[in-house]
């Protein structure tokens, strides 16, 4: 029974795609790519520690504030989250005696940009899906309407209104399908952007705390840089 239901569902899906023409086939392919991209993005953000809360980074910053600089750096050596990566980079730069305060902050900013670029990977694909989904649907509707009215013209005075109506609603299917793809893509894009914005804020806050503790621990260095 399960195999029969699956086969029947696949057959209905194929008939639905064929009813919409080439545009519907493109929308179907886009929908599969969009779902795959959303799932991949959720996995990627989870692997980057987007929802981890940053407890390990907070513990390392506490060690750093207490003056245990090397212990703080070592505690983040095996952490793969973006927060931990930035905090460790900030600590390594701040502990480097060859770097001034501005140079250390510039190096930390460079690492932060690279980490955020990793977090933002795939967002352009979702943005593209949200943009071209309705356009593909509109294209399918326009081409379907053209075919329907061509059939009406060829039928002349013997045209059947029911046939015309059937052609029109089949053409409108692509518009609905395009919007059905674009809406989840836009929702997912907005959600991912909010997650990354929060991650950016946490990373900026953590790096600031590292450098504030550095300046407080080395007032002679700060005075020399001011001169």
mmCIF file of the C-alpha atoms, coordinates in Angstrom:
data_MODEL
# 
_entry.id   MODEL 
# 
loop_
_atom_site.group_PDB 
_atom_site.id 
_atom_site.type_symbol 
_atom_site.label_atom_id 
_atom_site.label_alt_id 
_atom_site.label_comp_id 
_atom_site.label_asym_id 
_atom_site.label_entity_id 
_atom_site.label_seq_id 
_atom_site.pdbx_PDB_ins_code 
_atom_site.Cartn_x 
_atom_site.Cartn_y 
_atom_site.Cartn_z 
_atom_site.occupancy 
_atom_site.B_iso_or_equiv 
_atom_site.pdbx_formal_charge 
_atom_site.auth_seq_id 
_atom_site.auth_comp_id 
_atom_site.auth_asym_id 
_atom_site.auth_atom_id 
_atom_site.pdbx_PDB_model_num 
ATOM 1   C CA . UNK A 1 1   ? 0.000   0.000  0.000   1.00 0.00 ? 1   UNK A CA 1 
ATOM 2   C CA . UNK A 1 2   ? 2.834   2.382  0.854   1.00 0.00 ? 2   UNK A CA 1 
ATOM 3   C CA . UNK A 1 3   ? 4.582   1.768  -2.461  1.00 0.00 ? 3   UNK A CA 1 
ATOM 4   C CA . UNK A 1 4   ? 1.320   2.298  -4.334  1.00 0.00 ? 4   UNK A CA 1 
ATOM 5   C CA . UNK A 1 5   ? 0.649   5.595  -2.554  1.00 0.00 ? 5   UNK A CA 1 
ATOM 6   C CA . UNK A 1 6   ? 4.155   6.788  -3.282  1.00 0.00 ? 6   UNK A CA 1 
ATOM 7   C CA . UNK A 1 7   ? 3.841   5.879  -6.939  1.00 0.00 ? 7   UNK A CA 1 
ATOM 8   C CA . UNK A 1 8   ? 0.491   7.594  -7.151  1.00 0.00 ? 8   UNK A CA 1 
ATOM 9   C CA . UNK A 1 9   ? 1.884   10.713 -5.525  1.00 0.00 ? 9   UNK A CA 1 
ATOM 10  C CA . UNK A 1 10  ? 4.806   10.811 -7.941  1.00 0.00 ? 10  UNK A CA 1 
ATOM 11  C CA . UNK A 1 11  ? 2.459   10.382 -10.873 1.00 0.00 ? 11  UNK A CA 1 
ATOM 12  C CA . UNK A 1 12  ? 0.264   13.237 -9.672  1.00 0.00 ? 12  UNK A CA 1 
ATOM 13  C CA . UNK A 1 13  ? 3.305   15.441 -9.213  1.00 0.00 ? 13  UNK A CA 1 
ATOM 14  C CA . UNK A 1 14  ? 4.541   14.653 -12.708 1.00 0.00 ? 14  UNK A CA 1 
ATOM 15  C CA . UNK A 1 15  ? 1.119   15.418 -14.193 1.00 0.00 ? 15  UNK A CA 1 
ATOM 16  C CA . UNK A 1 16  ? 0.982   18.682 -12.263 1.00 0.00 ? 16  UNK A CA 1 
ATOM 17  C CA . UNK A 1 17  ? 4.408   19.740 -13.532 1.00 0.00 ? 17  UNK A CA 1 
ATOM 18  C CA . UNK A 1 18  ? 3.546   18.810 -17.115 1.00 0.00 ? 18  UNK A CA 1 
ATOM 19  C CA . UNK A 1 19  ? 0.332   20.801 -16.879 1.00 0.00 ? 19  UNK A CA 1 
ATOM 20  C CA . UNK A 1 20  ? 2.309   23.972 -16.221 1.00 0.00 ? 20  UNK A CA 1 
ATOM 21  C CA . UNK A 1 21  ? 4.765   23.477 -19.057 1.00 0.00 ? 21  UNK A CA 1 
ATOM 22  C CA . UNK A 1 22  ? 8.492   24.305 -19.079 1.00 0.00 ? 22  UNK A CA 1 
ATOM 23  C CA . UNK A 1 23  ? 8.074   27.127 -16.550 1.00 0.00 ? 23  UNK A CA 1 
ATOM 24  C CA . UNK A 1 24  ? 6.543   24.715 -14.048 1.00 0.00 ? 24  UNK A CA 1 
ATOM 25  C CA . UNK A 1 25  ? 9.443   22.314 -14.535 1.00 0.00 ? 25  UNK A CA 1 
ATOM 26  C CA . UNK A 1 26  ? 11.865  25.150 -13.789 1.00 0.00 ? 26  UNK A CA 1 
ATOM 27  C CA . UNK A 1 27  ? 9.862   26.099 -10.688 1.00 0.00 ? 27  UNK A CA 1 
ATOM 28  C CA . UNK A 1 28  ? 9.863   22.468 -9.529  1.00 0.00 ? 28  UNK A CA 1 
ATOM 29  C CA . UNK A 1 29  ? 13.639  22.312 -9.875  1.00 0.00 ? 29  UNK A CA 1 
ATOM 30  C CA . UNK A 1 30  ? 13.931  25.632 -8.046  1.00 0.00 ? 30  UNK A CA 1 
ATOM 31  C CA . UNK A 1 31  ? 11.756  24.356 -5.209  1.00 0.00 ? 31  UNK A CA 1 
ATOM 32  C CA . UNK A 1 32  ? 13.954  21.294 -4.723  1.00 0.00 ? 32  UNK A CA 1 
ATOM 33  C CA . UNK A 1 33  ? 17.103  23.450 -4.736  1.00 0.00 ? 33  UNK A CA 1 
ATOM 34  C CA . UNK A 1 34  ? 15.515  25.893 -2.261  1.00 0.00 ? 34  UNK A CA 1 
ATOM 35  C CA . UNK A 1 35  ? 14.544  23.177 0.215   1.00 0.00 ? 35  UNK A CA 1 
ATOM 36  C CA . UNK A 1 36  ? 18.012  21.632 -0.027  1.00 0.00 ? 36  UNK A CA 1 
ATOM 37  C CA . UNK A 1 37  ? 19.644  25.037 0.498   1.00 0.00 ? 37  UNK A CA 1 
ATOM 38  C CA . UNK A 1 38  ? 17.489  25.798 3.552   1.00 0.00 ? 38  UNK A CA 1 
ATOM 39  C CA . UNK A 1 39  ? 18.321  22.448 5.159   1.00 0.00 ? 39  UNK A CA 1 
ATOM 40  C CA . UNK A 1 40  ? 22.016  22.867 4.360   1.00 0.00 ? 40  UNK A CA 1 
ATOM 41  C CA . UNK A 1 41  ? 22.006  26.366 5.819   1.00 0.00 ? 41  UNK A CA 1 
ATOM 42  C CA . UNK A 1 42  ? 20.400  25.203 9.058   1.00 0.00 ? 42  UNK A CA 1 
ATOM 43  C CA . UNK A 1 43  ? 23.032  22.473 9.376   1.00 0.00 ? 43  UNK A CA 1 
ATOM 44  C CA . UNK A 1 44  ? 25.847  24.911 8.548   1.00 0.00 ? 44  UNK A CA 1 
ATOM 45  C CA . UNK A 1 45  ? 24.744  27.498 11.114  1.00 0.00 ? 45  UNK A CA 1 
ATOM 46  C CA . UNK A 1 46  ? 24.332  24.795 13.743  1.00 0.00 ? 46  UNK A CA 1 
ATOM 47  C CA . UNK A 1 47  ? 27.851  23.548 12.987  1.00 0.00 ? 47  UNK A CA 1 
ATOM 48  C CA . UNK A 1 48  ? 29.144  27.116 13.326  1.00 0.00 ? 48  UNK A CA 1 
ATOM 49  C CA . UNK A 1 49  ? 27.594  27.406 16.784  1.00 0.00 ? 49  UNK A CA 1 
ATOM 50  C CA . UNK A 1 50  ? 25.004  30.019 15.846  1.00 0.00 ? 50  UNK A CA 1 
ATOM 51  C CA . UNK A 1 51  ? 22.623  28.714 18.525  1.00 0.00 ? 51  UNK A CA 1 
ATOM 52  C CA . UNK A 1 52  ? 25.205  27.554 21.063  1.00 0.00 ? 52  UNK A CA 1 
ATOM 53  C CA . UNK A 1 53  ? 24.933  30.681 23.216  1.00 0.00 ? 53  UNK A CA 1 
ATOM 54  C CA . UNK A 1 54  ? 28.681  31.305 23.449  1.00 0.00 ? 54  UNK A CA 1 
ATOM 55  C CA . UNK A 1 55  ? 29.198  29.814 26.914  1.00 0.00 ? 55  UNK A CA 1 
ATOM 56  C CA . UNK A 1 56  ? 32.743  28.661 26.117  1.00 0.00 ? 56  UNK A CA 1 
ATOM 57  C CA . UNK A 1 57  ? 33.650  32.093 24.789  1.00 0.00 ? 57  UNK A CA 1 
ATOM 58  C CA . UNK A 1 58  ? 32.269  33.723 27.920  1.00 0.00 ? 58  UNK A CA 1 
ATOM 59  C CA . UNK A 1 59  ? 34.320  31.393 30.114  1.00 0.00 ? 59  UNK A CA 1 
ATOM 60  C CA . UNK A 1 60  ? 37.460  32.168 28.106  1.00 0.00 ? 60  UNK A CA 1 
ATOM 61  C CA . UNK A 1 61  ? 36.840  35.900 28.392  1.00 0.00 ? 61  UNK A CA 1 
ATOM 62  C CA . UNK A 1 62  ? 36.469  35.492 32.155  1.00 0.00 ? 62  UNK A CA 1 
ATOM 63  C CA . UNK A 1 63  ? 39.902  33.806 32.268  1.00 0.00 ? 63  UNK A CA 1 
ATOM 64  C CA . UNK A 1 64  ? 41.316  36.550 30.059  1.00 0.00 ? 64  UNK A CA 1 
ATOM 65  C CA . UNK A 1 65  ? 39.946  39.264 32.352  1.00 0.00 ? 65  UNK A CA 1 
ATOM 66  C CA . UNK A 1 66  ? 41.554  37.559 35.344  1.00 0.00 ? 66  UNK A CA 1 
ATOM 67  C CA . UNK A 1 67  ? 44.922  37.705 33.604  1.00 0.00 ? 67  UNK A CA 1 
ATOM 68  C CA . UNK A 1 68  ? 45.175  34.035 32.597  1.00 0.00 ? 68  UNK A CA 1 
ATOM 69  C CA . UNK A 1 69  ? 45.787  34.919 28.962  1.00 0.00 ? 69  UNK A CA 1 
ATOM 70  C CA . UNK A 1 70  ? 47.390  31.720 27.734  1.00 0.00 ? 70  UNK A CA 1 
ATOM 71  C CA . UNK A 1 71  ? 44.840  29.561 29.531  1.00 0.00 ? 71  UNK A CA 1 
ATOM 72  C CA . UNK A 1 72  ? 42.052  31.564 27.910  1.00 0.00 ? 72  UNK A CA 1 
ATOM 73  C CA . UNK A 1 73  ? 43.574  31.116 24.450  1.00 0.00 ? 73  UNK A CA 1 
ATOM 74  C CA . UNK A 1 74  ? 44.161  27.398 24.983  1.00 0.00 ? 74  UNK A CA 1 
ATOM 75  C CA . UNK A 1 75  ? 40.587  26.835 26.184  1.00 0.00 ? 75  UNK A CA 1 
ATOM 76  C CA . UNK A 1 76  ? 39.290  27.857 22.742  1.00 0.00 ? 76  UNK A CA 1 
ATOM 77  C CA . UNK A 1 77  ? 41.839  25.968 20.659  1.00 0.00 ? 77  UNK A CA 1 
ATOM 78  C CA . UNK A 1 78  ? 39.480  23.079 19.796  1.00 0.00 ? 78  UNK A CA 1 
ATOM 79  C CA . UNK A 1 79  ? 36.260  25.041 19.550  1.00 0.00 ? 79  UNK A CA 1 
ATOM 80  C CA . UNK A 1 80  ? 34.748  25.350 16.070  1.00 0.00 ? 80  UNK A CA 1 
ATOM 81  C CA . UNK A 1 81  ? 32.078  27.965 16.702  1.00 0.00 ? 81  UNK A CA 1 
ATOM 82  C CA . UNK A 1 82  ? 32.408  31.357 15.059  1.00 0.00 ? 82  UNK A CA 1 
ATOM 83  C CA . UNK A 1 83  ? 32.226  33.133 18.405  1.00 0.00 ? 83  UNK A CA 1 
ATOM 84  C CA . UNK A 1 84  ? 35.082  31.062 19.796  1.00 0.00 ? 84  UNK A CA 1 
ATOM 85  C CA . UNK A 1 85  ? 37.118  31.562 16.628  1.00 0.00 ? 85  UNK A CA 1 
ATOM 86  C CA . UNK A 1 86  ? 36.824  35.330 16.810  1.00 0.00 ? 86  UNK A CA 1 
ATOM 87  C CA . UNK A 1 87  ? 37.469  35.525 20.551  1.00 0.00 ? 87  UNK A CA 1 
ATOM 88  C CA . UNK A 1 88  ? 40.584  33.415 20.185  1.00 0.00 ? 88  UNK A CA 1 
ATOM 89  C CA . UNK A 1 89  ? 41.792  35.528 17.250  1.00 0.00 ? 89  UNK A CA 1 
ATOM 90  C CA . UNK A 1 90  ? 41.205  38.689 19.297  1.00 0.00 ? 90  UNK A CA 1 
ATOM 91  C CA . UNK A 1 91  ? 43.123  37.252 22.250  1.00 0.00 ? 91  UNK A CA 1 
ATOM 92  C CA . UNK A 1 92  ? 46.041  36.127 20.101  1.00 0.00 ? 92  UNK A CA 1 
ATOM 93  C CA . UNK A 1 93  ? 46.226  39.558 18.455  1.00 0.00 ? 93  UNK A CA 1 
ATOM 94  C CA . UNK A 1 94  ? 45.888  41.374 21.784  1.00 0.00 ? 94  UNK A CA 1 
ATOM 95  C CA . UNK A 1 95  ? 48.613  39.237 23.383  1.00 0.00 ? 95  UNK A CA 1 
ATOM 96  C CA . UNK A 1 96  ? 51.055  39.809 20.526  1.00 0.00 ? 96  UNK A CA 1 
ATOM 97  C CA . UNK A 1 97  ? 53.597  42.395 21.739  1.00 0.00 ? 97  UNK A CA 1 
ATOM 98  C CA . UNK A 1 98  ? 54.529  43.235 18.150  1.00 0.00 ? 98  UNK A CA 1 
ATOM 99  C CA . UNK A 1 99  ? 51.050  44.607 17.407  1.00 0.00 ? 99  UNK A CA 1 
ATOM 100 C CA . UNK A 1 100 ? 49.792  47.988 18.500  1.00 0.00 ? 100 UNK A CA 1 
ATOM 101 C CA . UNK A 1 101 ? 46.237  48.387 19.684  1.00 0.00 ? 101 UNK A CA 1 
ATOM 102 C CA . UNK A 1 102 ? 45.054  49.545 16.271  1.00 0.00 ? 102 UNK A CA 1 
ATOM 103 C CA . UNK A 1 103 ? 46.885  46.734 14.482  1.00 0.00 ? 103 UNK A CA 1 
ATOM 104 C CA . UNK A 1 104 ? 45.434  44.112 16.819  1.00 0.00 ? 104 UNK A CA 1 
ATOM 105 C CA . UNK A 1 105 ? 41.917  45.446 16.320  1.00 0.00 ? 105 UNK A CA 1 
ATOM 106 C CA . UNK A 1 106 ? 42.409  45.574 12.540  1.00 0.00 ? 106 UNK A CA 1 
ATOM 107 C CA . UNK A 1 107 ? 43.560  41.947 12.518  1.00 0.00 ? 107 UNK A CA 1 
ATOM 108 C CA . UNK A 1 108 ? 40.561  40.949 14.619  1.00 0.00 ? 108 UNK A CA 1 
ATOM 109 C CA . UNK A 1 109 ? 38.239  42.799 12.249  1.00 0.00 ? 109 UNK A CA 1 
ATOM 110 C CA . UNK A 1 110 ? 39.772  40.949 9.315   1.00 0.00 ? 110 UNK A CA 1 
ATOM 111 C CA . UNK A 1 111 ? 39.134  37.593 10.979  1.00 0.00 ? 111 UNK A CA 1 
ATOM 112 C CA . UNK A 1 112 ? 35.590  38.673 11.871  1.00 0.00 ? 112 UNK A CA 1 
ATOM 113 C CA . UNK A 1 113 ? 34.827  39.506 8.241   1.00 0.00 ? 113 UNK A CA 1 
ATOM 114 C CA . UNK A 1 114 ? 36.082  36.101 7.119   1.00 0.00 ? 114 UNK A CA 1 
ATOM 115 C CA . UNK A 1 115 ? 34.021  34.285 9.756   1.00 0.00 ? 115 UNK A CA 1 
ATOM 116 C CA . UNK A 1 116 ? 30.867  36.237 8.940   1.00 0.00 ? 116 UNK A CA 1 
ATOM 117 C CA . UNK A 1 117 ? 31.396  35.517 5.241   1.00 0.00 ? 117 UNK A CA 1 
ATOM 118 C CA . UNK A 1 118 ? 31.269  31.817 6.140   1.00 0.00 ? 118 UNK A CA 1 
ATOM 119 C CA . UNK A 1 119 ? 28.057  32.373 8.071   1.00 0.00 ? 119 UNK A CA 1 
ATOM 120 C CA . UNK A 1 120 ? 26.486  34.247 5.149   1.00 0.00 ? 120 UNK A CA 1 
ATOM 121 C CA . UNK A 1 121 ? 27.260  31.551 2.577   1.00 0.00 ? 121 UNK A CA 1 
ATOM 122 C CA . UNK A 1 122 ? 24.117  30.488 0.745   1.00 0.00 ? 122 UNK A CA 1 
ATOM 123 C CA . UNK A 1 123 ? 22.043  33.579 1.494   1.00 0.00 ? 123 UNK A CA 1 
ATOM 124 C CA . UNK A 1 124 ? 22.421  34.858 -2.058  1.00 0.00 ? 124 UNK A CA 1 
ATOM 125 C CA . UNK A 1 125 ? 20.929  31.607 -3.323  1.00 0.00 ? 125 UNK A CA 1 
ATOM 126 C CA . UNK A 1 126 ? 17.843  32.053 -1.145  1.00 0.00 ? 126 UNK A CA 1 
ATOM 127 C CA . UNK A 1 127 ? 17.564  35.669 -2.232  1.00 0.00 ? 127 UNK A CA 1 
ATOM 128 C CA . UNK A 1 128 ? 17.718  34.544 -5.853  1.00 0.00 ? 128 UNK A CA 1 
ATOM 129 C CA . UNK A 1 129 ? 15.014  31.906 -5.275  1.00 0.00 ? 129 UNK A CA 1 
ATOM 130 C CA . UNK A 1 130 ? 12.738  34.472 -3.629  1.00 0.00 ? 130 UNK A CA 1 
ATOM 131 C CA . UNK A 1 131 ? 13.243  36.820 -6.579  1.00 0.00 ? 131 UNK A CA 1 
ATOM 132 C CA . UNK A 1 132 ? 12.994  34.548 -9.590  1.00 0.00 ? 132 UNK A CA 1 
ATOM 133 C CA . UNK A 1 133 ? 10.282  32.219 -8.256  1.00 0.00 ? 133 UNK A CA 1 
ATOM 134 C CA . UNK A 1 134 ? 7.433   34.684 -8.928  1.00 0.00 ? 134 UNK A CA 1 
ATOM 135 C CA . UNK A 1 135 ? 9.083   35.751 -12.188 1.00 0.00 ? 135 UNK A CA 1 
ATOM 136 C CA . UNK A 1 136 ? 9.138   32.179 -13.453 1.00 0.00 ? 136 UNK A CA 1 
ATOM 137 C CA . UNK A 1 137 ? 5.516   31.830 -12.409 1.00 0.00 ? 137 UNK A CA 1 
ATOM 138 C CA . UNK A 1 138 ? 4.579   35.006 -14.254 1.00 0.00 ? 138 UNK A CA 1 
ATOM 139 C CA . UNK A 1 139 ? 6.462   33.815 -17.323 1.00 0.00 ? 139 UNK A CA 1 
ATOM 140 C CA . UNK A 1 140 ? 4.546   30.556 -17.293 1.00 0.00 ? 140 UNK A CA 1 
ATOM 141 C CA . UNK A 1 141 ? 1.252   32.394 -16.912 1.00 0.00 ? 141 UNK A CA 1 
ATOM 142 C CA . UNK A 1 142 ? 1.993   34.736 -19.792 1.00 0.00 ? 142 UNK A CA 1 
ATOM 143 C CA . UNK A 1 143 ? 3.033   31.939 -22.138 1.00 0.00 ? 143 UNK A CA 1 
ATOM 144 C CA . UNK A 1 144 ? 0.002   29.886 -21.078 1.00 0.00 ? 144 UNK A CA 1 
ATOM 145 C CA . UNK A 1 145 ? -2.344  32.794 -21.731 1.00 0.00 ? 145 UNK A CA 1 
ATOM 146 C CA . UNK A 1 146 ? -0.789  33.292 -25.143 1.00 0.00 ? 146 UNK A CA 1 
ATOM 147 C CA . UNK A 1 147 ? -1.420  29.635 -25.987 1.00 0.00 ? 147 UNK A CA 1 
ATOM 148 C CA . UNK A 1 148 ? -4.998  29.842 -24.691 1.00 0.00 ? 148 UNK A CA 1 
ATOM 149 C CA . UNK A 1 149 ? -5.844  32.877 -26.781 1.00 0.00 ? 149 UNK A CA 1 
ATOM 150 C CA . UNK A 1 150 ? -4.164  31.362 -29.839 1.00 0.00 ? 150 UNK A CA 1 
ATOM 151 C CA . UNK A 1 151 ? -6.435  28.345 -29.431 1.00 0.00 ? 151 UNK A CA 1 
ATOM 152 C CA . UNK A 1 152 ? -9.413  30.700 -29.070 1.00 0.00 ? 152 UNK A CA 1 
ATOM 153 C CA . UNK A 1 153 ? -8.466  32.515 -32.262 1.00 0.00 ? 153 UNK A CA 1 
ATOM 154 C CA . UNK A 1 154 ? -8.109  29.284 -34.194 1.00 0.00 ? 154 UNK A CA 1 
ATOM 155 C CA . UNK A 1 155 ? -11.497 28.058 -32.983 1.00 0.00 ? 155 UNK A CA 1 
ATOM 156 C CA . UNK A 1 156 ? -13.174 31.220 -34.250 1.00 0.00 ? 156 UNK A CA 1 
ATOM 157 C CA . UNK A 1 157 ? -16.909 31.428 -33.673 1.00 0.00 ? 157 UNK A CA 1 
ATOM 158 C CA . UNK A 1 158 ? -17.020 27.818 -32.486 1.00 0.00 ? 158 UNK A CA 1 
ATOM 159 C CA . UNK A 1 159 ? -14.829 28.504 -29.435 1.00 0.00 ? 159 UNK A CA 1 
ATOM 160 C CA . UNK A 1 160 ? -15.845 26.772 -26.238 1.00 0.00 ? 160 UNK A CA 1 
ATOM 161 C CA . UNK A 1 161 ? -15.639 29.083 -23.184 1.00 0.00 ? 161 UNK A CA 1 
ATOM 162 C CA . UNK A 1 162 ? -14.991 26.071 -20.963 1.00 0.00 ? 162 UNK A CA 1 
ATOM 163 C CA . UNK A 1 163 ? -11.889 25.230 -22.985 1.00 0.00 ? 163 UNK A CA 1 
ATOM 164 C CA . UNK A 1 164 ? -10.633 28.802 -22.675 1.00 0.00 ? 164 UNK A CA 1 
ATOM 165 C CA . UNK A 1 165 ? -11.280 28.831 -18.930 1.00 0.00 ? 165 UNK A CA 1 
ATOM 166 C CA . UNK A 1 166 ? -9.413  25.555 -18.541 1.00 0.00 ? 166 UNK A CA 1 
ATOM 167 C CA . UNK A 1 167 ? -6.421  26.944 -20.388 1.00 0.00 ? 167 UNK A CA 1 
ATOM 168 C CA . UNK A 1 168 ? -6.411  30.069 -18.236 1.00 0.00 ? 168 UNK A CA 1 
ATOM 169 C CA . UNK A 1 169 ? -6.490  28.284 -14.887 1.00 0.00 ? 169 UNK A CA 1 
ATOM 170 C CA . UNK A 1 170 ? -3.768  25.932 -16.019 1.00 0.00 ? 170 UNK A CA 1 
ATOM 171 C CA . UNK A 1 171 ? -1.660  28.958 -16.938 1.00 0.00 ? 171 UNK A CA 1 
ATOM 172 C CA . UNK A 1 172 ? -2.274  30.534 -13.533 1.00 0.00 ? 172 UNK A CA 1 
ATOM 173 C CA . UNK A 1 173 ? -0.907  27.441 -11.806 1.00 0.00 ? 173 UNK A CA 1 
ATOM 174 C CA . UNK A 1 174 ? 2.640   28.593 -12.480 1.00 0.00 ? 174 UNK A CA 1 
ATOM 175 C CA . UNK A 1 175 ? 2.041   31.906 -10.709 1.00 0.00 ? 175 UNK A CA 1 
ATOM 176 C CA . UNK A 1 176 ? 0.784   30.109 -7.624  1.00 0.00 ? 176 UNK A CA 1 
ATOM 177 C CA . UNK A 1 177 ? 3.689   27.654 -7.741  1.00 0.00 ? 177 UNK A CA 1 
ATOM 178 C CA . UNK A 1 178 ? 6.234   30.457 -8.105  1.00 0.00 ? 178 UNK A CA 1 
ATOM 179 C CA . UNK A 1 179 ? 4.826   32.245 -5.069  1.00 0.00 ? 179 UNK A CA 1 
ATOM 180 C CA . UNK A 1 180 ? 4.777   28.965 -3.123  1.00 0.00 ? 180 UNK A CA 1 
ATOM 181 C CA . UNK A 1 181 ? 8.525   28.731 -3.671  1.00 0.00 ? 181 UNK A CA 1 
ATOM 182 C CA . UNK A 1 182 ? 9.311   32.409 -3.081  1.00 0.00 ? 182 UNK A CA 1 
ATOM 183 C CA . UNK A 1 183 ? 7.460   32.792 0.228   1.00 0.00 ? 183 UNK A CA 1 
ATOM 184 C CA . UNK A 1 184 ? 9.343   30.069 2.179   1.00 0.00 ? 184 UNK A CA 1 
ATOM 185 C CA . UNK A 1 185 ? 12.607  31.237 0.616   1.00 0.00 ? 185 UNK A CA 1 
ATOM 186 C CA . UNK A 1 186 ? 11.997  34.809 1.791   1.00 0.00 ? 186 UNK A CA 1 
ATOM 187 C CA . UNK A 1 187 ? 10.946  33.672 5.270   1.00 0.00 ? 187 UNK A CA 1 
ATOM 188 C CA . UNK A 1 188 ? 14.057  31.499 5.605   1.00 0.00 ? 188 UNK A CA 1 
ATOM 189 C CA . UNK A 1 189 ? 16.270  34.304 4.292   1.00 0.00 ? 189 UNK A CA 1 
ATOM 190 C CA . UNK A 1 190 ? 14.904  36.768 6.853   1.00 0.00 ? 190 UNK A CA 1 
ATOM 191 C CA . UNK A 1 191 ? 15.333  34.237 9.648   1.00 0.00 ? 191 UNK A CA 1 
ATOM 192 C CA . UNK A 1 192 ? 18.925  33.415 8.687   1.00 0.00 ? 192 UNK A CA 1 
ATOM 193 C CA . UNK A 1 193 ? 19.787  37.105 8.429   1.00 0.00 ? 193 UNK A CA 1 
ATOM 194 C CA . UNK A 1 194 ? 18.422  37.719 11.924  1.00 0.00 ? 194 UNK A CA 1 
ATOM 195 C CA . UNK A 1 195 ? 20.491  34.812 13.272  1.00 0.00 ? 195 UNK A CA 1 
ATOM 196 C CA . UNK A 1 196 ? 23.635  36.174 11.605  1.00 0.00 ? 196 UNK A CA 1 
ATOM 197 C CA . UNK A 1 197 ? 22.940  39.705 12.873  1.00 0.00 ? 197 UNK A CA 1 
ATOM 198 C CA . UNK A 1 198 ? 22.723  38.378 16.408  1.00 0.00 ? 198 UNK A CA 1 
ATOM 199 C CA . UNK A 1 199 ? 25.911  36.407 15.852  1.00 0.00 ? 199 UNK A CA 1 
ATOM 200 C CA . UNK A 1 200 ? 27.638  39.549 14.573  1.00 0.00 ? 200 UNK A CA 1 
ATOM 201 C CA . UNK A 1 201 ? 26.532  41.481 17.628  1.00 0.00 ? 201 UNK A CA 1 
ATOM 202 C CA . UNK A 1 202 ? 27.816  38.764 19.986  1.00 0.00 ? 202 UNK A CA 1 
ATOM 203 C CA . UNK A 1 203 ? 31.157  38.638 18.195  1.00 0.00 ? 203 UNK A CA 1 
ATOM 204 C CA . UNK A 1 204 ? 31.581  42.415 18.318  1.00 0.00 ? 204 UNK A CA 1 
ATOM 205 C CA . UNK A 1 205 ? 30.700  42.451 22.011  1.00 0.00 ? 205 UNK A CA 1 
ATOM 206 C CA . UNK A 1 206 ? 33.137  39.636 22.816  1.00 0.00 ? 206 UNK A CA 1 
ATOM 207 C CA . UNK A 1 207 ? 36.000  41.253 20.882  1.00 0.00 ? 207 UNK A CA 1 
ATOM 208 C CA . UNK A 1 208 ? 35.360  44.569 22.628  1.00 0.00 ? 208 UNK A CA 1 
ATOM 209 C CA . UNK A 1 209 ? 35.526  42.894 26.037  1.00 0.00 ? 209 UNK A CA 1 
ATOM 210 C CA . UNK A 1 210 ? 38.839  41.282 25.098  1.00 0.00 ? 210 UNK A CA 1 
ATOM 211 C CA . UNK A 1 211 ? 40.424  44.584 24.072  1.00 0.00 ? 211 UNK A CA 1 
ATOM 212 C CA . UNK A 1 212 ? 39.002  46.485 27.039  1.00 0.00 ? 212 UNK A CA 1 
ATOM 213 C CA . UNK A 1 213 ? 40.587  43.925 29.361  1.00 0.00 ? 213 UNK A CA 1 
ATOM 214 C CA . UNK A 1 214 ? 43.835  44.227 27.392  1.00 0.00 ? 214 UNK A CA 1 
ATOM 215 C CA . UNK A 1 215 ? 43.998  47.995 27.822  1.00 0.00 ? 215 UNK A CA 1 
ATOM 216 C CA . UNK A 1 216 ? 43.183  47.765 31.504  1.00 0.00 ? 216 UNK A CA 1 
ATOM 217 C CA . UNK A 1 217 ? 45.913  45.171 32.022  1.00 0.00 ? 217 UNK A CA 1 
ATOM 218 C CA . UNK A 1 218 ? 48.550  47.180 30.139  1.00 0.00 ? 218 UNK A CA 1 
ATOM 219 C CA . UNK A 1 219 ? 48.180  50.863 31.023  1.00 0.00 ? 219 UNK A CA 1 
ATOM 220 C CA . UNK A 1 220 ? 51.814  51.544 30.190  1.00 0.00 ? 220 UNK A CA 1 
ATOM 221 C CA . UNK A 1 221 ? 51.249  50.266 26.640  1.00 0.00 ? 221 UNK A CA 1 
ATOM 222 C CA . UNK A 1 222 ? 48.152  52.408 26.268  1.00 0.00 ? 222 UNK A CA 1 
ATOM 223 C CA . UNK A 1 223 ? 50.053  55.484 27.443  1.00 0.00 ? 223 UNK A CA 1 
ATOM 224 C CA . UNK A 1 224 ? 52.859  54.774 24.985  1.00 0.00 ? 224 UNK A CA 1 
ATOM 225 C CA . UNK A 1 225 ? 50.399  54.404 22.119  1.00 0.00 ? 225 UNK A CA 1 
ATOM 226 C CA . UNK A 1 226 ? 48.717  57.668 23.086  1.00 0.00 ? 226 UNK A CA 1 
ATOM 227 C CA . UNK A 1 227 ? 52.047  59.442 22.872  1.00 0.00 ? 227 UNK A CA 1 
# 
